Every structure is written in C-alpha cells, then in structure tokens.
Amino acid sequence: MKRIIIIALATMAIAQSMIAQERRMTLNEILKLATERNLSLQSSRIAVERTRAMQGTAFNLDPTAVSLSQDPTSGGSPDNAITVSQSFALPSVYTARKSLLKAQTDVERSRLAVNEIELRREVSKAFYDLLYAHDVLNIYSRQNSIYNDFNRVAVAKFKAGETGRLEKMNAERLKRENEIKNMNAERDFRTAQLVMMKWLNTDTLIVPVDSIDDKVIFQSNPSIDSPLLMLAKADVDVANHQLKLEKRGYLPTLSLGASIQAVIKGFNPYNIERSPYSKGDFMGFSVGVNIPLAFRAQKAKMNAARKNVDIARLNVRNQEYMLRKAYEVAYNDYLSALNSLEYYQTKGVPQASEMERISKISYENGSIGYIELMQNMQSAVDVWKDYADAVCRYNKTIVELNYLKGDKQ
C-alpha cells in the first residue's frame, strides 16, 4: 500500500513539474527571449567585441632593438656603447591599418545583423509551426468529445433497436481512429515545442499564444534593405581598405637610434688603456631610411587585393539580384496564401461550422444516417485543418518577405 502511495505521489510530482515548465508566450515575447538567450547570437556579439579590440593593434611598432658593442682597441667611443634603435612606418600606413580594422569591425556588425534577422526568421517559422500543431491538436481534441457523444447516441440507438450493429461498430471505430489521430497530434505538438526550445536555449516548453494582427499589405517591387546586402557592401569596404594598405607597402620605413657609452673594464684582451670618455656618456644618434627595392612580391599582393575588390563588388550585385528574385517568389507565395486565407475566413470556416451544427441536429432527429453524419463531420474537420494550414502558410510568407526586405516585424 505504501509503495502504491509513493508511486502515485511521484507521478503527481512529475506531472506538476511538467506543467510548471510550460510557459504561454506570444511571438514577440519569444523573439525577445531568443535574442537574449540564443548561443549563436551571443557568439556573434563577442565577434564584434573581438574586432573592436583588434583596432588597438593599428599602431603596432616593430620590437625595439637593444645592442651592446665593445671594441677591444679603444676606450670611450661609439664603438663601446649600448645602442637602442627603433624602426617605424610612415603615419599614412598606420592610418590605413586603422581604417581597415574599423571596416572589419563593421563587417562583424553587419554579420551580427544578418544572424539576428535569420534567427528572427527561423524562430518565427518555428512559432507558426508550433501554433499550427497546437491548432491541429485542438481540432482533434474537440472531435474527441463529439465522437464520444455520437458513440453514446449510437450505442443507445442500438440498444433501443433503432439501428443495427454495423452503425455501432462504425461509431466505435471512428472514435478510436480519432483518438489515435489526437495522440499523434500531441506528439507533433511536443516535437514542435522541442524545436522551439533549441532556438531559445531553454528547457521551458512553450505554448503559443496567437495574436490577431491586421493583414499586412506588401508591394510587388519594394526597396531591398536587407542586412545580407549590407554585409556584402561591408565586404567591399574591407577589400578597398585592404588595397589601400597594400599600396602603402611601397613606402619606405624610418629608423632612429641612440648610443650611450658603456665600456666594460673587465674586457681588455690587449691590455691597453680603455678609459671611458670623461665629458659625457651620449655617443650619438642615427637616422635611417629603409627603401624597398624588390617590388615584385608587393606588386603581387596589390594585384590580389584588386581581385578581392572585384570579387566583393560582384558579390554585391549577385546578392542584390538573388534577393530581388527571392522576393518575387515569396511575393507570389504570399498572394496565393492570402487568397486561400480569405476564402476560409469568409466562406470555408463559417460553412464548416454550420455543417457541423446542422448534421448533429439532423442525426439526433433521425433525418440523416450515421454514414452521412460522419461524412459531413469529416468534411468539416478537413476544412478546419485546411484553415489552420492556410493561416500557417500565410504567416510564413509574411516572415519570409520581411526577412528579404530587412524589416524587423
């Protein structure tokens, strides 16, 4: 007895835990949560911070050279000194490098915007798949109660001798078939919930809350301002700045050096007088210009950089063309989905509701038989499912059009 009680309590605790883990959310709430919790988006934000940190490397000097020289044949002179020298490029090189690093940061910002709008598209589609699965589950759950009522009527009529055994068997069969469909719909709904969990990086099961919005009107040929296009243009900017930096490779570099007297008294292999210079330790300075004489390698780098510019520009043209054609395809799908949705909202659904009502009354009054009743009920169920599919398809076309346009709606 105690074991049964423990099992029952454990079952109740698990059930309560599963209920507690569910959360009813609208699309906007889900999108906000996805923006905060999605790991891929977090990685993209860190990539922006990384490239911003790399801007600090624009003014990057070569290592400072420190050398010690000793001349065993002399004393205080530049030949016995510590020399510190530093080479550096012209200011225009550091300016070009800084511009390139800023452009690379802009690329990562554009890539972050692309990842955000792609995440928004995928999460929105997953939401409408979840909403569709929820609607189908509600349809079959509602049908369960209807079939249970009809099954009781069929059994009562059979016992009263008003119908034959065949009608009773059909009622039981259809009731059982709908129960199986309802169970499958529950599994489909749970699968859709698991998909949503993947995008949100959460263990909470989401129950969708539909928000009624006015129909959105789209143009057949709008302006395209997609982050995908902005990313392609940012790549062009990077390629141009890289080319400018390569052009600076022909410029000379400068070097500065200074020497301080350093006579090591213990180093005297010839046993001569090696006294330090008595009037000061400064032994002079040097200024040098390093002129590149072999331009072949630098010329090859410039040619490659020019090719990168050409490739980036072609990618912009290709991206713009592909977005335009993809929008035309999505717009046609939108018109088709809108046409279907308007039919079901104005005619299909009202007729299905009326068909259900009249069929139930007619069967209970004996005006129609069970087979005709079930045909009418199945037709109504098909309409309800087609309507749910039309709503899902319409919403997805809106998501796709907004994605291609670059709108965050």
LOVO-415568 format. One record per residue (C-alpha): y, x, z; residue number from 1. Coordinates in steps of 0.1 Angstrom, whole numbers, plus 5000, padded with zeros to 4 digits. Layout:
<sites>
+------+------+------+-----+
!    y !    x !    z !   k !
+------+------+------+-----+
!    Y !    X !    Z ! NUM !
...
+------+------+------+-----+
</sites>
This chain:
<sites>
+------+------+------+-----+
!    y !    x !    z !   k !
+------+------+------+-----+
! 5000 ! 5000 ! 5000 !   1 !
! 5024 ! 5028 ! 5009 !   2 !
! 5016 ! 5045 ! 4976 !   3 !
! 5025 ! 5014 ! 4957 !   4 !
! 5058 ! 5011 ! 4976 !   5 !
! 5066 ! 5048 ! 4969 !   6 !
! 5059 ! 5044 ! 4931 !   7 !
! 5080 ! 5012 ! 4930 !   8 !
! 5109 ! 5029 ! 4947 !   9 !
! 5107 ! 5059 ! 4924 !  10 !
! 5106 ! 5036 ! 4894 !  11 !
! 5137 ! 5018 ! 4906 !  12 !
! 5155 ! 5051 ! 4913 !  13 !
! 5147 ! 5064 ! 4878 !  14 !
! 5159 ! 5031 ! 4863 !  15 !
! 5192 ! 5033 ! 4883 !  16 !
! 5197 ! 5069 ! 4873 !  17 !
! 5193 ! 5060 ! 4836 !  18 !
! 5218 ! 5031 ! 4840 !  19 !
! 5242 ! 5054 ! 4858 !  20 !
! 5240 ! 5079 ! 4829 !  21 !
! 5252 ! 5053 ! 4804 !  22 !
! 5288 ! 5050 ! 4795 !  23 !
! 5306 ! 5025 ! 4774 !  24 !
! 5332 ! 5041 ! 4751 !  25 !
! 5354 ! 5033 ! 4722 !  26 !
! 5357 ! 5056 ! 4691 !  27 !
! 5390 ! 5071 ! 4703 !  28 !
! 5376 ! 5079 ! 4737 !  29 !
! 5345 ! 5096 ! 4721 !  30 !
! 5367 ! 5116 ! 4697 !  31 !
! 5388 ! 5128 ! 4727 !  32 !
! 5357 ! 5138 ! 4746 !  33 !
! 5342 ! 5156 ! 4716 !  34 !
! 5375 ! 5176 ! 4711 !  35 !
! 5373 ! 5187 ! 4747 !  36 !
! 5336 ! 5194 ! 4750 !  37 !
! 5322 ! 5204 ! 4716 !  38 !
! 5310 ! 5241 ! 4718 !  39 !
! 5316 ! 5249 ! 4682 !  40 !
! 5353 ! 5238 ! 4686 !  41 !
! 5356 ! 5259 ! 4717 !  42 !
! 5343 ! 5289 ! 4698 !  43 !
! 5369 ! 5283 ! 4670 !  44 !
! 5397 ! 5282 ! 4696 !  45 !
! 5385 ! 5316 ! 4710 !  46 !
! 5385 ! 5330 ! 4675 !  47 !
! 5422 ! 5321 ! 4672 !  48 !
! 5429 ! 5338 ! 4705 !  49 !
! 5410 ! 5369 ! 4693 !  50 !
! 5430 ! 5373 ! 4661 !  51 !
! 5462 ! 5367 ! 4681 !  52 !
! 5452 ! 5395 ! 4704 !  53 !
! 5445 ! 5418 ! 4674 !  54 !
! 5482 ! 5416 ! 4665 !  55 !
! 5488 ! 5441 ! 4692 !  56 !
! 5469 ! 5467 ! 4671 !  57 !
! 5496 ! 5467 ! 4643 !  58 !
! 5514 ! 5497 ! 4657 !  59 !
! 5484 ! 5519 ! 4662 !  60 !
! 5492 ! 5556 ! 4662 !  61 !
! 5466 ! 5583 ! 4655 !  62 !
! 5454 ! 5603 ! 4685 !  63 !
! 5478 ! 5628 ! 4698 !  64 !
! 5467 ! 5664 ! 4692 !  65 !
! 5470 ! 5689 ! 4720 !  66 !
! 5461 ! 5726 ! 4713 !  67 !
! 5462 ! 5759 ! 4732 !  68 !
! 5467 ! 5791 ! 4713 !  69 !
! 5466 ! 5827 ! 4726 !  70 !
! 5475 ! 5859 ! 4707 !  71 !
! 5459 ! 5890 ! 4724 !  72 !
! 5485 ! 5912 ! 4707 !  73 !
! 5517 ! 5896 ! 4720 !  74 !
! 5532 ! 5881 ! 4751 !  75 !
! 5558 ! 5853 ! 4753 !  76 !
! 5559 ! 5837 ! 4718 !  77 !
! 5549 ! 5805 ! 4699 !  78 !
! 5515 ! 5822 ! 4694 !  79 !
! 5508 ! 5818 ! 4731 !  80 !
! 5516 ! 5782 ! 4738 !  81 !
! 5504 ! 5747 ! 4743 !  82 !
! 5513 ! 5726 ! 4712 !  83 !
! 5515 ! 5688 ! 4712 !  84 !
! 5516 ! 5671 ! 4678 !  85 !
! 5516 ! 5635 ! 4666 !  86 !
! 5513 ! 5620 ! 4631 !  87 !
! 5525 ! 5585 ! 4622 !  88 !
! 5531 ! 5564 ! 4592 !  89 !
! 5564 ! 5551 ! 4579 !  90 !
! 5578 ! 5519 ! 4596 !  91 !
! 5571 ! 5498 ! 4565 !  92 !
! 5533 ! 5505 ! 4569 !  93 !
! 5533 ! 5490 ! 4605 !  94 !
! 5554 ! 5461 ! 4593 !  95 !
! 5529 ! 5453 ! 4566 !  96 !
! 5500 ! 5457 ! 4590 !  97 !
! 5517 ! 5433 ! 4614 !  98 !
! 5522 ! 5407 ! 4587 !  99 !
! 5485 ! 5410 ! 4577 ! 100 !
! 5473 ! 5404 ! 4612 ! 101 !
! 5496 ! 5374 ! 4616 ! 102 !
! 5482 ! 5360 ! 4583 ! 103 !
! 5447 ! 5365 ! 4596 ! 104 !
! 5457 ! 5345 ! 4627 ! 105 !
! 5470 ! 5317 ! 4605 ! 106 !
! 5436 ! 5317 ! 4587 ! 107 !
! 5418 ! 5312 ! 4620 ! 108 !
! 5442 ! 5284 ! 4630 ! 109 !
! 5435 ! 5267 ! 4596 ! 110 !
! 5398 ! 5272 ! 4602 ! 111 !
! 5402 ! 5256 ! 4636 ! 112 !
! 5419 ! 5226 ! 4620 ! 113 !
! 5391 ! 5224 ! 4595 ! 114 !
! 5365 ! 5224 ! 4622 ! 115 !
! 5384 ! 5197 ! 4641 ! 116 !
! 5386 ! 5174 ! 4612 ! 117 !
! 5350 ! 5180 ! 4603 ! 118 !
! 5339 ! 5173 ! 4639 ! 119 !
! 5360 ! 5141 ! 4638 ! 120 !
! 5343 ! 5130 ! 4606 ! 121 !
! 5308 ! 5137 ! 4619 ! 122 !
! 5314 ! 5121 ! 4653 ! 123 !
! 5330 ! 5091 ! 4637 ! 124 !
! 5300 ! 5086 ! 4614 ! 125 !
! 5276 ! 5091 ! 4643 ! 126 !
! 5296 ! 5064 ! 4662 ! 127 !
! 5293 ! 5039 ! 4634 ! 128 !
! 5255 ! 5047 ! 4631 ! 129 !
! 5253 ! 5041 ! 4668 ! 130 !
! 5272 ! 5009 ! 4665 ! 131 !
! 5250 ! 4997 ! 4637 ! 132 !
! 5219 ! 5005 ! 4657 ! 133 !
! 5234 ! 4986 ! 4686 ! 134 !
! 5242 ! 4956 ! 4664 ! 135 !
! 5207 ! 4955 ! 4649 ! 136 !
! 5192 ! 4957 ! 4684 ! 137 !
! 5214 ! 4927 ! 4694 ! 138 !
! 5202 ! 4908 ! 4664 ! 139 !
! 5165 ! 4912 ! 4672 ! 140 !
! 5171 ! 4906 ! 4709 ! 141 !
! 5188 ! 4874 ! 4701 ! 142 !
! 5160 ! 4865 ! 4677 ! 143 !
! 5135 ! 4871 ! 4706 ! 144 !
! 5149 ! 4842 ! 4726 ! 145 !
! 5150 ! 4820 ! 4695 ! 146 !
! 5114 ! 4828 ! 4686 ! 147 !
! 5103 ! 4823 ! 4722 ! 148 !
! 5119 ! 4788 ! 4722 ! 149 !
! 5103 ! 4779 ! 4689 ! 150 !
! 5069 ! 4792 ! 4701 ! 151 !
! 5072 ! 4769 ! 4731 ! 152 !
! 5080 ! 4740 ! 4708 ! 153 !
! 5051 ! 4748 ! 4685 ! 154 !
! 5027 ! 4750 ! 4715 ! 155 !
! 5040 ! 4717 ! 4728 ! 156 !
! 5036 ! 4700 ! 4694 ! 157 !
! 5001 ! 4714 ! 4691 ! 158 !
! 4991 ! 4701 ! 4725 ! 159 !
! 5006 ! 4667 ! 4716 ! 160 !
! 4986 ! 4667 ! 4683 ! 161 !
! 5018 ! 4666 ! 4662 ! 162 !
! 5009 ! 4699 ! 4644 ! 163 !
! 4979 ! 4719 ! 4636 ! 164 !
! 4966 ! 4752 ! 4650 ! 165 !
! 4979 ! 4771 ! 4620 ! 166 !
! 5015 ! 4764 ! 4629 ! 167 !
! 5009 ! 4775 ! 4664 ! 168 !
! 4993 ! 4808 ! 4652 ! 169 !
! 5022 ! 4814 ! 4629 ! 170 !
! 5047 ! 4809 ! 4657 ! 171 !
! 5028 ! 4834 ! 4679 ! 172 !
! 5026 ! 4859 ! 4650 ! 173 !
! 5063 ! 4858 ! 4642 ! 174 !
! 5072 ! 4860 ! 4679 ! 175 !
! 5051 ! 4891 ! 4682 ! 176 !
! 5064 ! 4907 ! 4650 ! 177 !
! 5100 ! 4902 ! 4662 ! 178 !
! 5091 ! 4918 ! 4695 ! 179 !
! 5078 ! 4949 ! 4676 ! 180 !
! 5110 ! 4950 ! 4655 ! 181 !
! 5130 ! 4947 ! 4687 ! 182 !
! 5111 ! 4977 ! 4702 ! 183 !
! 5117 ! 4998 ! 4671 ! 184 !
! 5154 ! 4988 ! 4671 ! 185 !
! 5155 ! 5001 ! 4707 ! 186 !
! 5141 ! 5034 ! 4696 ! 187 !
! 5165 ! 5037 ! 4667 ! 188 !
! 5194 ! 5030 ! 4691 ! 189 !
! 5182 ! 5056 ! 4715 ! 190 !
! 5179 ! 5081 ! 4686 ! 191 !
! 5215 ! 5074 ! 4677 ! 192 !
! 5225 ! 5079 ! 4713 ! 193 !
! 5208 ! 5113 ! 4713 ! 194 !
! 5226 ! 5123 ! 4681 ! 195 !
! 5259 ! 5114 ! 4697 ! 196 !
! 5250 ! 5135 ! 4728 ! 197 !
! 5246 ! 5165 ! 4705 ! 198 !
! 5281 ! 5163 ! 4692 ! 199 !
! 5297 ! 5156 ! 4726 ! 200 !
! 5277 ! 5183 ! 4745 ! 201 !
! 5269 ! 5158 ! 4773 ! 202 !
! 5238 ! 5143 ! 4789 ! 203 !
! 5255 ! 5109 ! 4791 ! 204 !
! 5241 ! 5081 ! 4769 ! 205 !
! 5269 ! 5064 ! 4750 ! 206 !
! 5271 ! 5027 ! 4745 ! 207 !
! 5296 ! 5020 ! 4717 ! 208 !
! 5324 ! 4996 ! 4722 ! 209 !
! 5337 ! 4982 ! 4689 ! 210 !
! 5375 ! 4979 ! 4685 ! 211 !
! 5388 ! 4954 ! 4660 ! 212 !
! 5412 ! 4970 ! 4636 ! 213 !
! 5431 ! 4956 ! 4607 ! 214 !
! 5417 ! 4966 ! 4573 ! 215 !
! 5431 ! 4999 ! 4560 ! 216 !
! 5446 ! 5000 ! 4526 ! 217 !
! 5441 ! 5032 ! 4506 ! 218 !
! 5458 ! 5044 ! 4474 ! 219 !
! 5437 ! 5055 ! 4444 ! 220 !
! 5457 ! 5087 ! 4439 ! 221 !
! 5473 ! 5099 ! 4472 ! 222 !
! 5487 ! 5133 ! 4481 ! 223 !
! 5459 ! 5156 ! 4494 ! 224 !
! 5469 ! 5175 ! 4525 ! 225 !
! 5435 ! 5184 ! 4538 ! 226 !
! 5430 ! 5213 ! 4562 ! 227 !
! 5404 ! 5225 ! 4537 ! 228 !
! 5432 ! 5231 ! 4512 ! 229 !
! 5454 ! 5247 ! 4538 ! 230 !
! 5426 ! 5271 ! 4547 ! 231 !
! 5423 ! 5281 ! 4511 ! 232 !
! 5460 ! 5287 ! 4508 ! 233 !
! 5459 ! 5307 ! 4540 ! 234 !
! 5433 ! 5330 ! 4524 ! 235 !
! 5457 ! 5336 ! 4495 ! 236 !
! 5483 ! 5347 ! 4521 ! 237 !
! 5459 ! 5371 ! 4537 ! 238 !
! 5449 ! 5386 ! 4503 ! 239 !
! 5486 ! 5391 ! 4493 ! 240 !
! 5494 ! 5408 ! 4526 ! 241 !
! 5463 ! 5430 ! 4522 ! 242 !
! 5475 ! 5440 ! 4488 ! 243 !
! 5510 ! 5449 ! 4502 ! 244 !
! 5493 ! 5471 ! 4529 ! 245 !
! 5472 ! 5489 ! 4503 ! 246 !
! 5504 ! 5496 ! 4483 ! 247 !
! 5517 ! 5514 ! 4514 ! 248 !
! 5487 ! 5538 ! 4511 ! 249 !
! 5507 ! 5558 ! 4485 ! 250 !
! 5534 ! 5566 ! 4511 ! 251 !
! 5534 ! 5599 ! 4529 ! 252 !
! 5529 ! 5602 ! 4567 ! 253 !
! 5550 ! 5622 ! 4591 ! 254 !
! 5541 ! 5646 ! 4619 ! 255 !
! 5560 ! 5660 ! 4648 ! 256 !
! 5550 ! 5688 ! 4671 ! 257 !
! 5565 ! 5708 ! 4700 ! 258 !
! 5552 ! 5740 ! 4718 ! 259 !
! 5555 ! 5752 ! 4753 ! 260 !
! 5549 ! 5787 ! 4764 ! 261 !
! 5516 ! 5793 ! 4781 ! 262 !
! 5505 ! 5830 ! 4785 ! 263 !
! 5471 ! 5833 ! 4802 ! 264 !
! 5474 ! 5866 ! 4822 ! 265 !
! 5437 ! 5870 ! 4826 ! 266 !
! 5433 ! 5871 ! 4788 ! 267 !
! 5442 ! 5906 ! 4778 ! 268 !
! 5414 ! 5922 ! 4758 ! 269 !
! 5436 ! 5951 ! 4746 ! 270 !
! 5451 ! 5959 ! 4779 ! 271 !
! 5487 ! 5956 ! 4767 ! 272 !
! 5519 ! 5942 ! 4782 ! 273 !
! 5517 ! 5904 ! 4777 ! 274 !
! 5546 ! 5892 ! 4798 ! 275 !
! 5560 ! 5856 ! 4793 ! 276 !
! 5594 ! 5850 ! 4777 ! 277 !
! 5618 ! 5851 ! 4806 ! 278 !
! 5646 ! 5828 ! 4793 ! 279 !
! 5626 ! 5796 ! 4789 ! 280 !
! 5592 ! 5780 ! 4781 ! 281 !
! 5602 ! 5760 ! 4750 ! 282 !
! 5587 ! 5777 ! 4720 ! 283 !
! 5600 ! 5755 ! 4692 ! 284 !
! 5590 ! 5724 ! 4672 ! 285 !
! 5576 ! 5714 ! 4639 ! 286 !
! 5582 ! 5686 ! 4614 ! 287 !
! 5557 ! 5679 ! 4586 ! 288 !
! 5552 ! 5655 ! 4558 ! 289 !
! 5516 ! 5647 ! 4547 ! 290 !
! 5517 ! 5637 ! 4510 ! 291 !
! 5486 ! 5622 ! 4495 ! 292 !
! 5478 ! 5640 ! 4463 ! 293 !
! 5444 ! 5623 ! 4454 ! 294 !
! 5453 ! 5587 ! 4444 ! 295 !
! 5420 ! 5577 ! 4428 ! 296 !
! 5405 ! 5562 ! 4459 ! 297 !
! 5437 ! 5544 ! 4469 ! 298 !
! 5441 ! 5531 ! 4433 ! 299 !
! 5406 ! 5516 ! 4436 ! 300 !
! 5415 ! 5499 ! 4468 ! 301 !
! 5446 ! 5484 ! 4452 ! 302 !
! 5426 ! 5471 ! 4423 ! 303 !
! 5401 ! 5455 ! 4446 ! 304 !
! 5429 ! 5439 ! 4466 ! 305 !
! 5444 ! 5424 ! 4434 ! 306 !
! 5410 ! 5409 ! 4426 ! 307 !
! 5408 ! 5394 ! 4460 ! 308 !
! 5442 ! 5377 ! 4454 ! 309 !
! 5429 ! 5363 ! 4421 ! 310 !
! 5398 ! 5350 ! 4438 ! 311 !
! 5417 ! 5334 ! 4466 ! 312 !
! 5441 ! 5317 ! 4441 ! 313 !
! 5411 ! 5304 ! 4421 ! 314 !
! 5396 ! 5291 ! 4453 ! 315 !
! 5427 ! 5271 ! 4460 ! 316 !
! 5426 ! 5255 ! 4425 ! 317 !
! 5389 ! 5248 ! 4429 ! 318 !
! 5393 ! 5233 ! 4464 ! 319 !
! 5421 ! 5211 ! 4452 ! 320 !
! 5401 ! 5199 ! 4423 ! 321 !
! 5370 ! 5192 ! 4443 ! 322 !
! 5389 ! 5173 ! 4470 ! 323 !
! 5406 ! 5152 ! 4443 ! 324 !
! 5372 ! 5143 ! 4427 ! 325 !
! 5355 ! 5137 ! 4461 ! 326 !
! 5384 ! 5114 ! 4470 ! 327 !
! 5379 ! 5094 ! 4437 ! 328 !
! 5342 ! 5090 ! 4445 ! 329 !
! 5349 ! 5080 ! 4481 ! 330 !
! 5376 ! 5055 ! 4470 ! 331 !
! 5351 ! 5038 ! 4447 ! 332 !
! 5327 ! 5035 ! 4476 ! 333 !
! 5355 ! 5021 ! 4497 ! 334 !
! 5363 ! 4994 ! 4472 ! 335 !
! 5326 ! 4984 ! 4469 ! 336 !
! 5322 ! 4984 ! 4507 ! 337 !
! 5354 ! 4963 ! 4512 ! 338 !
! 5342 ! 4938 ! 4486 ! 339 !
! 5309 ! 4934 ! 4505 ! 340 !
! 5325 ! 4932 ! 4539 ! 341 !
! 5350 ! 4905 ! 4528 ! 342 !
! 5321 ! 4884 ! 4513 ! 343 !
! 5301 ! 4885 ! 4546 ! 344 !
! 5332 ! 4878 ! 4567 ! 345 !
! 5343 ! 4848 ! 4547 ! 346 !
! 5311 ! 4833 ! 4534 ! 347 !
! 5279 ! 4851 ! 4543 ! 348 !
! 5281 ! 4851 ! 4581 ! 349 !
! 5296 ! 4816 ! 4585 ! 350 !
! 5268 ! 4802 ! 4562 ! 351 !
! 5241 ! 4820 ! 4582 ! 352 !
! 5254 ! 4806 ! 4615 ! 353 !
! 5254 ! 4771 ! 4600 ! 354 !
! 5220 ! 4776 ! 4585 ! 355 !
! 5206 ! 4786 ! 4619 ! 356 !
! 5222 ! 4756 ! 4637 ! 357 !
! 5210 ! 4730 ! 4611 ! 358 !
! 5175 ! 4745 ! 4609 ! 359 !
! 5170 ! 4744 ! 4647 ! 360 !
! 5181 ! 4708 ! 4649 ! 361 !
! 5161 ! 4697 ! 4619 ! 362 !
! 5129 ! 4713 ! 4632 ! 363 !
! 5132 ! 4698 ! 4666 ! 364 !
! 5138 ! 4664 ! 4650 ! 365 !
! 5108 ! 4669 ! 4627 ! 366 !
! 5130 ! 4669 ! 4595 ! 367 !
! 5116 ! 4702 ! 4583 ! 368 !
! 5083 ! 4721 ! 4589 ! 369 !
! 5078 ! 4753 ! 4607 ! 370 !
! 5074 ! 4774 ! 4575 ! 371 !
! 5107 ! 4761 ! 4562 ! 372 !
! 5123 ! 4768 ! 4595 ! 373 !
! 5111 ! 4804 ! 4596 ! 374 !
! 5122 ! 4810 ! 4560 ! 375 !
! 5157 ! 4798 ! 4569 ! 376 !
! 5158 ! 4818 ! 4601 ! 377 !
! 5146 ! 4850 ! 4583 ! 378 !
! 5173 ! 4844 ! 4557 ! 379 !
! 5199 ! 4842 ! 4585 ! 380 !
! 5186 ! 4874 ! 4601 ! 381 !
! 5188 ! 4892 ! 4568 ! 382 !
! 5224 ! 4881 ! 4564 ! 383 !
! 5233 ! 4893 ! 4599 ! 384 !
! 5217 ! 4927 ! 4592 ! 385 !
! 5234 ! 4930 ! 4558 ! 386 !
! 5267 ! 4922 ! 4575 ! 387 !
! 5261 ! 4949 ! 4601 ! 388 !
! 5252 ! 4973 ! 4573 ! 389 !
! 5284 ! 4963 ! 4554 ! 390 !
! 5306 ! 4970 ! 4584 ! 391 !
! 5289 ! 5004 ! 4590 ! 392 !
! 5293 ! 5013 ! 4553 ! 393 !
! 5330 ! 5002 ! 4552 ! 394 !
! 5338 ! 5022 ! 4583 ! 395 !
! 5322 ! 5053 ! 4570 ! 396 !
! 5341 ! 5051 ! 4537 ! 397 !
! 5373 ! 5050 ! 4558 ! 398 !
! 5362 ! 5080 ! 4577 ! 399 !
! 5354 ! 5099 ! 4545 ! 400 !
! 5388 ! 5090 ! 4529 ! 401 !
! 5407 ! 5101 ! 4560 ! 402 !
! 5388 ! 5133 ! 4561 ! 403 !
! 5395 ! 5141 ! 4524 ! 404 !
! 5432 ! 5132 ! 4528 ! 405 !
! 5435 ! 5152 ! 4560 ! 406 !
! 5445 ! 5122 ! 4581 ! 407 !
! 5435 ! 5121 ! 4618 ! 408 !
! 5430 ! 5084 ! 4621 ! 409 !
+------+------+------+-----+
</sites>
